[in-house]
Amino acid sequence: MADAFCIHCGKPLIGAKKFCTHSGELAGIPATGNKPIPPTGRKLSWLVNYVFRIEGGKIIELWEAWDEANTYLKLTTLPRGK
């Protein structure tokens, strides 16, 4: 579900907040050291932004951006910066 929608420079933009419980690999992306983070059972939330390029009424390209670093920090015991 989109939390925000707008059109900027002719491109639709969508912002959404995602929620999950970490019970397996996260987005298929391994953590540092090329090893996946084992399931933690922690509740997660993060913001994600989508940008679309539309031609002829069809989505031709889709870009997705989300805060991976902060999400991984929520799953590990890495010390946070001061």
Secondary structure, 3 states (H helix, E strand, C coil): CCCEEEEECCEEEEEEEEEEECCCCCCCCCCHHHCCCCCCCCEEEEEEEEEEEEECCEEEEEEEEECHHHHHHHHCCCCCCC
